[in-house]
Amino acid sequence: MTIYFDHAATTPLHPEVLEVMLPIYTQSYGNASSTHSAGREARSIVQRSRESMASLLGCVPTQLVFTSGGTESNNMAILGIAAARASKGKHIITVQTEHHAVLDTCQHLETKGYEVTYLPVDPTGQIHMDQLEQAIRPDTILISVMYGNNEVGTLQPIIQIGSLARSHGICFHVDAVQALGSLTSDLSTLPVDLMSFSAHKIQGPKGMGALYMGKQILLEPILHGGNQEKQHRAGTENVPGIAGFAKALQIFCSHRYEMQQKMEKLRIEMITALEKQLGPEQFIINGHPTERLPHILNISFPGVSTETMLMSLDLEGVAAASGSACSSGSIEISHVLQAMHLPEKVMSSAIRFSFGAGSSLQEVMACTDKIVTIVNRIRKR
C-alpha cells in the first residue's frame, strides 16, 4: 500500500475535474480569442468558469486573472505593483518564511534598485505586528505575506496586516496557494488587494492558477504579446485548465467544513498515536499550536536526520516531504525553520506530513507504525 502524505506539494486530480476537462480537450478545443463559433464556445467556458470562481471567492469576475500557477501569480503581483508604483517608492516588505516564488522575486527586484525588508518570525512562525508597523516607510509600496505557510502550516494575521496596510495606503498581496482549500476566503470582506491561487493544491490541474486583483489595483503586465485577460496577462487561455480549476474549487467549497474536520482529526490521530507508541518527549511539532492549516503536520524526530527518515519512509511506501530545497542530492535545512530559530537538532530532523481528501485513518495508523519502527531502529544504532 502506497501512502501519499504530500498533499501540500500537489494533490491528485479529482475524477470529476478530469470529467469536466476531457471534452474540452477533444470537442470544445477552440481558441477563446477566435471569433468563430468554436472560439465563442471556448470563450463561454472561460467566462462561466470565471463567474463560478468569483462567486465562491467573494469577488466579481473581472477581478480574477487566470495564470499558469501560483508562481506566476506571485510574480505578476509583486513585479506588477513594483513597476506600476515605482514613482511612489521602491520599498517592499515581506517575510523571511515566504515561498521562494516571493522571496526570489523580491531578491530580483533588489538588483533593480528596490529595497526589501524581510520581517523575522517568532518560533511558531508568526510575525509580530509591531515589527511590521516599524518597518513601514513613506516609500513603502507593497506588503506581501503568505496566508498559511506551506512547510509548517502557520497562519499569519492577514486581517490585521491588511488593515494596517490600508491605513497607510500600501498595497497588500497575499500568497494563498496553500490556504485555498482549507480556509474561508471571502474577498469581499478581507482587506486584501492581491491574492494568489493555484489549482493543483485543491485537486485541480497543474499549470493553472489565478490572481485576484482589487478594483483600484493597477498592475504593469509581466507578459506581453496579446490582449487576453483584459490585457493583464498575454497568452492563449488554458480553457481546459480554467474549467478544471473552477470545478475543483466548487467541489472543495461544497465540502470545506467536513474536509477541515477530517484533516484536523487525522492530524490529532497521528499525534496521539505517536505519543502513545513513541512517547511525547521523543518528537517535536513545529509551527503554531492553534493558528495553523489543518492539513499540515511538521514533526521533528531529534537524532534521526530528515534525509534518513524520508528515504526510510519512501522504502516503506510512504510519500512525505522535508518542505525544503533539494540541492546536489542532499537535503538542505529549511529556510522556514531557520527563520523560526529552532534548535539545530529540530531543524535537521523535520518531516512534513500533509493530508488530503483521499487520506484515511487507516493510512495514518500504518504510517505511524512505520515511523515508530524507523525511529527506534535508528536511535538504537
VOKE-822442 format. One record per residue (C-alpha): x, y, z; residue in one letter. Coordinates in pm, 1 decimal. Each point is the difference from the previous one (the first is absolute). Layout:
N
atom X: X&Y: Y&Z: Z&loza: A
...
This chain:
381
atom X: 0.0&Y: 0.0&Z: 0.0&loza: M
atom X: 136.8&Y: 339.2&Z: -102.4&loza: T
atom X: -78.0&Y: 274.7&Z: 249.7&loza: I
atom X: 2.9&Y: 348.1&Z: -151.5&loza: Y
atom X: 45.8&Y: 264.0&Z: 270.9&loza: F
atom X: 140.6&Y: 278.7&Z: -217.1&loza: D
atom X: -317.2&Y: 185.3&Z: -98.2&loza: H
atom X: 165.1&Y: 334.5&Z: 83.7&loza: A
atom X: 227.0&Y: -62.6&Z: -300.1&loza: A
atom X: -278.3&Y: -105.0&Z: -235.3&loza: T
atom X: -329.6&Y: -185.7&Z: 5.9&loza: T
atom X: -142.7&Y: -269.6&Z: -229.4&loza: P
atom X: -238.2&Y: 126.3&Z: -265.5&loza: L
atom X: -360.9&Y: -45.9&Z: 109.2&loza: H
atom X: -191.6&Y: -238.0&Z: -232.9&loza: P
atom X: -279.1&Y: 256.0&Z: -46.4&loza: E
atom X: 256.9&Y: 261.5&Z: -100.2&loza: V
atom X: 143.1&Y: -231.7&Z: -264.2&loza: L
atom X: -355.1&Y: -70.1&Z: -117.6&loza: E
atom X: -52.8&Y: 372.6&Z: -58.5&loza: V
atom X: 334.1&Y: 49.5&Z: -175.7&loza: M
atom X: 5.9&Y: -293.4&Z: -243.5&loza: L
atom X: -283.2&Y: 117.2&Z: -232.4&loza: P
atom X: 166.1&Y: 341.5&Z: -26.9&loza: I
atom X: 322.4&Y: -161.3&Z: -119.5&loza: Y
atom X: -180.8&Y: -217.7&Z: -253.6&loza: T
atom X: -310.8&Y: 198.8&Z: -104.8&loza: Q
atom X: -2.4&Y: 363.6&Z: 119.8&loza: S
atom X: 360.7&Y: 61.3&Z: -100.9&loza: Y
atom X: -39.0&Y: 342.5&Z: -159.9&loza: G
atom X: 221.9&Y: 297.3&Z: 83.1&loza: N
atom X: -193.9&Y: 228.7&Z: 235.2&loza: A
atom X: 130.8&Y: 301.8&Z: -194.6&loza: S
atom X: -140.1&Y: -121.0&Z: -332.4&loza: S
atom X: -321.2&Y: 155.6&Z: -132.0&loza: T
atom X: -149.9&Y: -313.1&Z: -159.9&loza: H
atom X: -244.9&Y: -230.2&Z: 178.3&loza: S
atom X: 271.5&Y: -229.1&Z: 140.3&loza: A
atom X: 177.3&Y: 302.6&Z: 146.2&loza: G
atom X: -321.8&Y: 139.8&Z: 142.4&loza: R
atom X: -73.6&Y: -336.3&Z: 163.6&loza: E
atom X: 344.7&Y: -3.1&Z: 163.2&loza: A
atom X: -41.6&Y: 360.3&Z: 111.1&loza: R
atom X: -335.9&Y: -87.9&Z: 154.8&loza: S
atom X: 164.2&Y: -279.7&Z: 202.8&loza: I
atom X: 263.2&Y: 243.3&Z: 126.9&loza: V
atom X: -262.2&Y: 257.1&Z: 95.2&loza: Q
atom X: -225.0&Y: -250.7&Z: 179.8&loza: R
atom X: 300.8&Y: -135.2&Z: 189.4&loza: S
atom X: 109.9&Y: 349.4&Z: 100.1&loza: R
atom X: -349.6&Y: 84.1&Z: 121.9&loza: E
atom X: -22.8&Y: -323.0&Z: 198.3&loza: S
atom X: 334.9&Y: 56.5&Z: 171.9&loza: M
atom X: -75.1&Y: 364.6&Z: 71.9&loza: A
atom X: -327.9&Y: -87.7&Z: 171.6&loza: S
atom X: 178.3&Y: -255.6&Z: 219.4&loza: L
atom X: 286.4&Y: 235.8&Z: 87.2&loza: L
atom X: -213.0&Y: 306.9&Z: 67.9&loza: G
atom X: 114.6&Y: 225.5&Z: -282.3&loza: C
atom X: -121.7&Y: 108.6&Z: -343.7&loza: V
atom X: 110.3&Y: -196.1&Z: -308.8&loza: P
atom X: 208.8&Y: 281.4&Z: -146.3&loza: T
atom X: 219.8&Y: -8.0&Z: 310.5&loza: Q
atom X: 132.3&Y: -349.7&Z: -78.3&loza: L
atom X: 291.0&Y: -39.5&Z: -240.6&loza: V
atom X: 89.9&Y: -354.1&Z: -106.6&loza: F
atom X: 369.7&Y: -92.1&Z: 9.1&loza: T
atom X: 219.7&Y: -308.8&Z: -35.1&loza: S
atom X: 15.8&Y: -56.0&Z: 377.6&loza: G
atom X: 92.6&Y: 142.8&Z: 338.1&loza: G
atom X: 352.9&Y: 94.8&Z: -101.5&loza: T
atom X: -118.9&Y: 211.6&Z: -291.0&loza: E
atom X: -275.4&Y: 154.6&Z: 211.7&loza: S
atom X: 254.7&Y: 102.6&Z: 264.3&loza: N
atom X: 238.4&Y: 137.1&Z: -261.4&loza: N
atom X: -281.0&Y: 183.6&Z: -175.0&loza: M
atom X: -113.3&Y: 163.0&Z: 324.5&loza: A
atom X: 342.3&Y: 101.8&Z: 130.4&loza: I
atom X: 167.3&Y: 100.9&Z: -325.4&loza: L
atom X: -320.8&Y: 160.9&Z: -125.7&loza: G
atom X: -42.7&Y: 219.8&Z: 307.8&loza: I
atom X: 372.4&Y: 82.3&Z: 13.4&loza: A
atom X: -11.9&Y: 130.6&Z: -356.8&loza: A
atom X: -336.7&Y: 174.3&Z: 27.6&loza: A
atom X: 87.0&Y: 179.3&Z: 325.4&loza: R
atom X: 370.7&Y: 66.2&Z: -49.1&loza: A
atom X: -64.9&Y: 376.1&Z: -9.0&loza: S
atom X: -151.0&Y: -21.3&Z: 350.1&loza: K
atom X: 289.4&Y: -193.1&Z: 151.3&loza: G
atom X: 218.9&Y: -307.0&Z: -24.1&loza: K
atom X: -36.8&Y: -161.7&Z: 341.1&loza: H
atom X: -165.7&Y: -339.5&Z: 47.8&loza: I
atom X: -69.4&Y: -195.8&Z: 317.9&loza: I
atom X: -25.3&Y: -378.6&Z: 11.3&loza: T
atom X: 75.3&Y: -282.9&Z: 244.4&loza: V
atom X: 302.9&Y: -227.6&Z: 35.3&loza: Q
atom X: -219.4&Y: -312.3&Z: -12.4&loza: T
atom X: -166.6&Y: 74.7&Z: -334.1&loza: E
atom X: 4.7&Y: -244.1&Z: -291.0&loza: H
atom X: 296.0&Y: 45.0&Z: -235.0&loza: H
atom X: -242.9&Y: 122.7&Z: -267.9&loza: A
atom X: -25.6&Y: 313.1&Z: 215.3&loza: V
atom X: 349.3&Y: 11.9&Z: 152.7&loza: L
atom X: 185.9&Y: -50.2&Z: -328.5&loza: D
atom X: -220.3&Y: 256.6&Z: -173.8&loza: T
atom X: 75.8&Y: 253.7&Z: 272.0&loza: C
atom X: 372.0&Y: -77.4&Z: -24.5&loza: Q
atom X: -21.7&Y: 57.4&Z: -374.8&loza: H
atom X: -154.2&Y: 342.2&Z: 63.5&loza: L
atom X: 287.1&Y: 84.6&Z: 234.6&loza: E
atom X: 234.4&Y: -27.5&Z: -299.7&loza: T
atom X: -221.7&Y: 260.2&Z: -173.3&loza: K
atom X: 34.6&Y: 260.5&Z: 273.7&loza: G
atom X: -289.2&Y: -96.0&Z: 227.5&loza: Y
atom X: 43.2&Y: -40.6&Z: 375.4&loza: E
atom X: -160.5&Y: -295.9&Z: 175.4&loza: V
atom X: -57.7&Y: -52.0&Z: 371.4&loza: T
atom X: -21.4&Y: -368.6&Z: 95.1&loza: Y
atom X: -193.0&Y: -19.1&Z: 326.3&loza: L
atom X: 110.6&Y: -257.1&Z: 259.8&loza: P
atom X: -240.9&Y: -247.3&Z: 159.3&loza: V
atom X: -31.8&Y: -144.6&Z: 349.7&loza: D
atom X: 68.3&Y: -370.0&Z: 76.7&loza: P
atom X: -357.4&Y: -87.2&Z: -107.9&loza: T
atom X: 48.6&Y: 164.6&Z: -339.6&loza: G
atom X: -214.8&Y: 311.3&Z: 51.8&loza: Q
atom X: 105.9&Y: 360.0&Z: -52.6&loza: I
atom X: -33.4&Y: 268.6&Z: 267.5&loza: H
atom X: -235.0&Y: 278.7&Z: -103.8&loza: M
atom X: 208.6&Y: 264.2&Z: 177.4&loza: D
atom X: 304.7&Y: -96.8&Z: -209.0&loza: Q
atom X: -206.2&Y: 29.1&Z: -316.2&loza: L
atom X: -123.2&Y: 342.6&Z: 103.7&loza: E
atom X: 356.4&Y: 112.6&Z: 75.7&loza: Q
atom X: 114.5&Y: -121.7&Z: -342.0&loza: A
atom X: -249.2&Y: 218.9&Z: -190.9&loza: I
atom X: 158.3&Y: 303.8&Z: -166.7&loza: R
atom X: -137.4&Y: 289.1&Z: -206.6&loza: P
atom X: 129.2&Y: -175.8&Z: -313.6&loza: D
atom X: -149.4&Y: -342.6&Z: 81.4&loza: T
atom X: -214.9&Y: -107.7&Z: -295.5&loza: I
atom X: -71.2&Y: -367.1&Z: 71.7&loza: L
atom X: -36.7&Y: -249.4&Z: 285.8&loza: I
atom X: 3.1&Y: -366.2&Z: -107.6&loza: S
atom X: -86.3&Y: -266.5&Z: 258.2&loza: V
atom X: -95.3&Y: -367.7&Z: -33.0&loza: M
atom X: -339.0&Y: -98.1&Z: 145.6&loza: Y
atom X: 99.7&Y: -347.2&Z: 123.1&loza: G
atom X: 356.2&Y: -129.5&Z: -10.1&loza: N
atom X: 59.0&Y: -293.8&Z: -233.0&loza: N
atom X: 257.9&Y: -165.9&Z: 227.9&loza: E
atom X: -128.6&Y: 36.1&Z: 355.8&loza: V
atom X: -357.6&Y: 116.6&Z: -63.3&loza: G
atom X: 20.0&Y: 315.8&Z: 213.1&loza: T
atom X: -259.9&Y: 265.3&Z: -81.8&loza: L
atom X: 86.3&Y: 368.1&Z: -8.6&loza: Q
atom X: -237.9&Y: 270.0&Z: 135.9&loza: P
atom X: -119.2&Y: 97.0&Z: -346.5&loza: I
atom X: -289.3&Y: 222.5&Z: 111.7&loza: I
atom X: 219.9&Y: 204.8&Z: 234.4&loza: Q
atom X: 275.1&Y: 30.8&Z: -260.8&loza: I
atom X: -249.1&Y: 105.5&Z: -267.3&loza: G
atom X: -160.9&Y: 259.0&Z: 226.2&loza: S
atom X: 341.2&Y: 145.7&Z: 83.0&loza: L
atom X: 97.9&Y: 8.9&Z: -367.7&loza: A
atom X: -320.0&Y: 180.3&Z: -95.6&loza: R
atom X: 44.1&Y: 258.4&Z: 274.0&loza: S
atom X: 333.8&Y: 88.9&Z: -163.3&loza: H
atom X: -120.1&Y: -24.9&Z: -361.0&loza: G
atom X: 227.6&Y: -297.7&Z: -68.8&loza: I
atom X: -92.5&Y: -281.8&Z: -238.1&loza: C
atom X: -38.4&Y: -339.1&Z: 172.6&loza: F
atom X: 70.8&Y: -329.0&Z: -182.0&loza: H
atom X: -78.3&Y: -340.6&Z: 151.2&loza: V
atom X: 137.1&Y: -331.9&Z: -121.3&loza: D
atom X: -301.6&Y: -224.0&Z: 72.6&loza: A
atom X: 118.5&Y: -296.9&Z: -207.3&loza: V
atom X: 21.9&Y: -236.9&Z: 297.0&loza: Q
atom X: -302.3&Y: 141.6&Z: 180.6&loza: A
atom X: -257.7&Y: -7.1&Z: -281.2&loza: L
atom X: -142.2&Y: -343.6&Z: 76.9&loza: G
atom X: 1.2&Y: 37.1&Z: 376.4&loza: S
atom X: -129.1&Y: 343.3&Z: 88.8&loza: L
atom X: -299.2&Y: 218.9&Z: -70.9&loza: T
atom X: 131.1&Y: 283.1&Z: -215.1&loza: S
atom X: -279.9&Y: 249.3&Z: -64.7&loza: D
atom X: 182.3&Y: 265.0&Z: -195.5&loza: L
atom X: -289.1&Y: 243.8&Z: 40.5&loza: S
atom X: 84.1&Y: 32.5&Z: 370.2&loza: T
atom X: 376.2&Y: -57.9&Z: 10.3&loza: L
atom X: 221.1&Y: 313.2&Z: -9.3&loza: P
atom X: 210.4&Y: -150.1&Z: -280.9&loza: V
atom X: 93.3&Y: 159.6&Z: -333.2&loza: D
atom X: 158.7&Y: -297.7&Z: -173.9&loza: L
atom X: -27.1&Y: -373.6&Z: 72.5&loza: M
atom X: 171.9&Y: -292.4&Z: -173.1&loza: S
atom X: -158.3&Y: -341.4&Z: -56.1&loza: F
atom X: 101.0&Y: -331.3&Z: -157.7&loza: S
atom X: -226.6&Y: -280.1&Z: -124.8&loza: A
atom X: 216.8&Y: -303.6&Z: 67.4&loza: H
atom X: -11.9&Y: 51.2&Z: 377.7&loza: K
atom X: -375.8&Y: -71.7&Z: 0.0&loza: I
atom X: -16.6&Y: -299.2&Z: -235.2&loza: Q
atom X: -3.4&Y: 218.4&Z: -308.9&loza: G
atom X: 238.4&Y: -11.8&Z: -298.4&loza: P
atom X: 367.8&Y: 92.1&Z: 19.4&loza: K
atom X: 110.3&Y: 306.0&Z: -193.7&loza: G
atom X: -312.8&Y: 196.4&Z: 90.8&loza: M
atom X: -27.8&Y: 293.7&Z: 238.6&loza: G
atom X: -177.6&Y: 327.2&Z: 59.6&loza: A
atom X: 68.4&Y: 343.7&Z: 140.4&loza: L
atom X: -267.2&Y: 207.6&Z: 172.0&loza: Y
atom X: 34.7&Y: 373.6&Z: -60.0&loza: M
atom X: -186.2&Y: 261.1&Z: 204.0&loza: G
atom X: -210.4&Y: 253.2&Z: -192.0&loza: K
atom X: 243.7&Y: 287.9&Z: 35.7&loza: Q
atom X: 313.9&Y: -202.9&Z: -69.2&loza: I
atom X: 207.6&Y: 74.5&Z: -309.0&loza: L
atom X: 269.7&Y: -245.9&Z: -101.6&loza: L
atom X: 270.0&Y: 24.5&Z: -260.7&loza: E
atom X: -30.3&Y: -329.7&Z: -194.5&loza: P
atom X: 301.4&Y: -232.2&Z: 4.9&loza: I
atom X: -105.1&Y: -183.5&Z: -318.4&loza: L
atom X: -48.4&Y: 179.5&Z: -331.9&loza: H
atom X: -130.0&Y: -112.7&Z: -338.7&loza: G
atom X: -377.6&Y: -8.7&Z: 24.6&loza: G
atom X: -311.6&Y: 162.8&Z: 143.1&loza: N
atom X: -124.4&Y: -301.0&Z: 197.2&loza: Q
atom X: -120.9&Y: 36.2&Z: 360.3&loza: E
atom X: -88.0&Y: 365.3&Z: -60.4&loza: K
atom X: 364.4&Y: 66.9&Z: -93.1&loza: Q
atom X: 121.4&Y: -111.1&Z: 342.5&loza: H
atom X: 152.1&Y: -327.5&Z: -123.5&loza: R
atom X: 85.7&Y: -73.7&Z: -363.6&loza: A
atom X: -24.6&Y: -354.7&Z: -133.6&loza: G
atom X: -258.9&Y: -245.1&Z: -130.1&loza: T
atom X: -236.2&Y: -97.0&Z: 281.1&loza: E
atom X: 36.4&Y: -349.3&Z: 144.5&loza: N
atom X: -371.1&Y: -75.8&Z: -42.6&loza: V
atom X: 1.9&Y: -358.0&Z: 139.3&loza: P
atom X: 216.2&Y: 110.1&Z: 292.4&loza: G
atom X: -228.4&Y: 293.8&Z: 78.9&loza: I
atom X: -309.5&Y: -222.9&Z: -6.4&loza: A
atom X: 181.3&Y: -257.1&Z: 214.3&loza: G
atom X: 103.7&Y: 263.9&Z: 254.2&loza: F
atom X: -357.9&Y: 125.2&Z: 27.2&loza: A
atom X: -131.9&Y: -353.6&Z: 53.9&loza: K
atom X: 268.1&Y: -80.6&Z: 260.2&loza: A
atom X: -82.9&Y: 316.9&Z: 193.8&loza: L
atom X: -371.6&Y: -79.1&Z: -13.7&loza: Q
atom X: 61.6&Y: -350.1&Z: 139.5&loza: I
atom X: 226.4&Y: 125.4&Z: 277.0&loza: F
atom X: -232.3&Y: 279.9&Z: 103.5&loza: C
atom X: -298.1&Y: -235.1&Z: 17.3&loza: S
atom X: 191.1&Y: -231.6&Z: 234.0&loza: H
atom X: 223.9&Y: 253.9&Z: 176.6&loza: R
atom X: -133.0&Y: -43.5&Z: 354.7&loza: Y
atom X: 4.0&Y: -379.2&Z: -3.9&loza: E
atom X: 344.7&Y: 6.2&Z: -160.1&loza: M
atom X: 132.1&Y: 227.9&Z: 273.0&loza: Q
atom X: -141.9&Y: -230.1&Z: 263.9&loza: Q
atom X: 148.4&Y: -305.0&Z: -169.4&loza: K
atom X: 346.8&Y: 155.6&Z: -31.9&loza: M
atom X: -7.3&Y: 107.8&Z: 363.8&loza: E
atom X: -101.3&Y: -349.2&Z: 110.3&loza: K
atom X: 276.9&Y: -167.8&Z: -201.0&loza: L
atom X: 254.1&Y: 244.6&Z: 141.5&loza: R
atom X: -110.7&Y: -62.3&Z: 358.3&loza: I
atom X: -7.6&Y: -377.1&Z: -51.5&loza: E
atom X: 358.6&Y: -3.5&Z: -129.8&loza: M
atom X: 125.0&Y: 209.4&Z: 291.7&loza: I
atom X: -191.6&Y: -213.1&Z: 251.7&loza: T
atom X: 132.6&Y: -323.6&Z: -150.1&loza: A
atom X: 358.2&Y: 130.1&Z: 4.7&loza: L
atom X: -36.1&Y: 108.5&Z: 362.5&loza: E
atom X: -128.0&Y: -344.2&Z: 92.0&loza: K
atom X: 249.6&Y: -208.1&Z: -197.4&loza: Q
atom X: 308.4&Y: 218.6&Z: 3.6&loza: L
atom X: -50.2&Y: 227.7&Z: 299.3&loza: G
atom X: -88.5&Y: 372.1&Z: -0.5&loza: P
atom X: 358.3&Y: 98.6&Z: 83.4&loza: E
atom X: 139.1&Y: -184.3&Z: -305.8&loza: Q
atom X: -125.9&Y: 242.1&Z: -266.0&loza: F
atom X: -70.0&Y: 371.2&Z: -44.3&loza: I
atom X: -284.9&Y: 162.4&Z: -194.1&loza: I
atom X: 107.1&Y: 309.3&Z: -193.6&loza: N
atom X: -221.8&Y: 301.2&Z: -73.0&loza: G
atom X: -273.3&Y: 185.3&Z: 183.7&loza: H
atom X: -207.0&Y: -220.1&Z: 234.5&loza: P
atom X: -336.6&Y: 153.3&Z: -94.6&loza: T
atom X: 40.4&Y: 253.9&Z: -284.6&loza: E
atom X: 78.6&Y: -252.6&Z: -271.8&loza: R
atom X: -121.7&Y: -182.8&Z: -308.0&loza: L
atom X: -177.0&Y: -324.5&Z: 95.4&loza: P
atom X: 162.7&Y: -221.5&Z: -263.4&loza: H
atom X: 367.7&Y: 61.1&Z: 78.3&loza: I
atom X: 190.8&Y: -172.3&Z: 280.0&loza: L
atom X: 371.8&Y: 79.7&Z: 25.2&loza: N
atom X: 179.6&Y: -225.8&Z: 249.9&loza: I
atom X: 363.9&Y: -28.4&Z: 105.7&loza: S
atom X: 150.3&Y: -325.2&Z: 126.0&loza: F
atom X: 330.0&Y: 109.6&Z: 161.5&loza: P
atom X: 275.6&Y: -248.5&Z: -68.5&loza: G
atom X: -150.9&Y: -111.3&Z: -331.9&loza: V
atom X: 103.4&Y: 218.4&Z: -292.4&loza: S
atom X: -261.6&Y: 125.7&Z: -242.3&loza: T
atom X: 172.8&Y: -170.8&Z: -291.3&loza: E
atom X: 20.2&Y: -336.1&Z: 178.2&loza: T
atom X: -364.4&Y: 15.8&Z: 107.4&loza: M
atom X: -125.1&Y: 95.9&Z: -347.4&loza: L
atom X: 199.2&Y: -276.9&Z: -166.7&loza: M
atom X: -118.1&Y: -255.0&Z: 256.3&loza: S
atom X: -361.7&Y: 106.8&Z: -37.6&loza: L
atom X: 27.2&Y: -12.6&Z: -377.8&loza: D
atom X: 129.7&Y: -357.5&Z: 18.9&loza: L
atom X: -303.4&Y: -78.9&Z: 216.4&loza: E
atom X: -235.1&Y: 150.2&Z: -259.8&loza: G
atom X: -66.0&Y: 330.4&Z: 177.4&loza: V
atom X: 28.2&Y: 329.5&Z: -190.7&loza: A
atom X: 81.2&Y: 288.4&Z: 235.6&loza: A
atom X: 221.7&Y: 306.8&Z: -38.7&loza: A
atom X: 258.1&Y: 219.0&Z: 164.3&loza: S
atom X: -158.8&Y: 313.3&Z: -138.4&loza: G
atom X: 351.0&Y: 122.4&Z: -72.8&loza: S
atom X: 213.8&Y: 30.7&Z: -308.9&loza: A
atom X: 186.3&Y: -292.0&Z: -150.3&loza: C
atom X: 346.4&Y: 84.8&Z: -126.0&loza: S
atom X: 256.1&Y: -236.2&Z: -150.7&loza: S
atom X: -178.7&Y: -301.6&Z: 141.0&loza: G
atom X: 9.9&Y: 120.1&Z: 359.8&loza: S
atom X: -279.0&Y: 164.6&Z: 197.8&loza: I
atom X: 74.0&Y: 349.6&Z: 125.4&loza: E
atom X: -133.3&Y: 140.5&Z: 325.5&loza: I
atom X: -333.7&Y: 171.0&Z: -61.4&loza: S
atom X: 17.6&Y: 379.0&Z: -18.9&loza: H
atom X: -334.5&Y: 7.1&Z: 183.8&loza: V
atom X: 131.7&Y: -194.1&Z: 299.1&loza: L
atom X: 317.1&Y: 210.0&Z: -1.9&loza: Q
atom X: -206.6&Y: 318.6&Z: 12.7&loza: A
atom X: -188.4&Y: -145.6&Z: 298.9&loza: M
atom X: 338.2&Y: -38.4&Z: 176.7&loza: H
atom X: -67.5&Y: -357.1&Z: 105.9&loza: L
atom X: 279.3&Y: -214.2&Z: 148.9&loza: P
atom X: 223.8&Y: -170.7&Z: -255.3&loza: E
atom X: -111.5&Y: -346.6&Z: 112.0&loza: K
atom X: -360.4&Y: 103.0&Z: -68.9&loza: V
atom X: 70.4&Y: 156.8&Z: -339.7&loza: M
atom X: 211.1&Y: -291.0&Z: -124.1&loza: S
atom X: -265.0&Y: -261.4&Z: 81.5&loza: S
atom X: -320.6&Y: 168.1&Z: -119.0&loza: A
atom X: -252.6&Y: -184.7&Z: -216.5&loza: I
atom X: -318.9&Y: 144.1&Z: -151.5&loza: R
atom X: -304.9&Y: -223.1&Z: -21.6&loza: F
atom X: -290.7&Y: 156.3&Z: -188.8&loza: S
atom X: -340.7&Y: -159.7&Z: -36.0&loza: F
atom X: -260.0&Y: 18.6&Z: -275.4&loza: G
atom X: -350.9&Y: -101.5&Z: -99.0&loza: A
atom X: 100.3&Y: -361.5&Z: -57.7&loza: G
atom X: 199.2&Y: -40.6&Z: 322.0&loza: S
atom X: -138.5&Y: -247.4&Z: 250.3&loza: S
atom X: 32.8&Y: -88.2&Z: 366.8&loza: L
atom X: 127.2&Y: -343.1&Z: -105.3&loza: Q
atom X: 285.2&Y: 169.4&Z: -189.2&loza: E
atom X: 80.8&Y: 219.7&Z: 299.6&loza: V
atom X: 24.7&Y: -302.0&Z: 229.1&loza: M
atom X: 211.9&Y: -195.0&Z: -250.6&loza: A
atom X: 229.4&Y: 298.4&Z: -53.1&loza: C
atom X: 38.0&Y: 52.2&Z: 374.6&loza: T
atom X: 102.6&Y: -364.2&Z: 47.5&loza: D
atom X: 266.8&Y: 43.1&Z: -267.6&loza: K
atom X: 126.6&Y: 324.3&Z: 156.0&loza: I
atom X: 33.1&Y: -161.5&Z: 342.4&loza: V
atom X: 186.9&Y: -299.4&Z: -144.2&loza: T
atom X: 239.5&Y: 225.2&Z: -194.2&loza: I
atom X: 68.0&Y: 233.5&Z: 292.8&loza: V
atom X: 63.5&Y: -283.6&Z: 246.4&loza: N
atom X: 227.2&Y: -183.5&Z: -244.2&loza: R
atom X: 213.6&Y: 305.9&Z: -73.7&loza: I
atom X: 24.5&Y: 119.9&Z: 359.6&loza: R
atom X: 118.4&Y: -342.4&Z: 114.9&loza: K
atom X: 300.3&Y: 7.9&Z: -234.9&loza: R
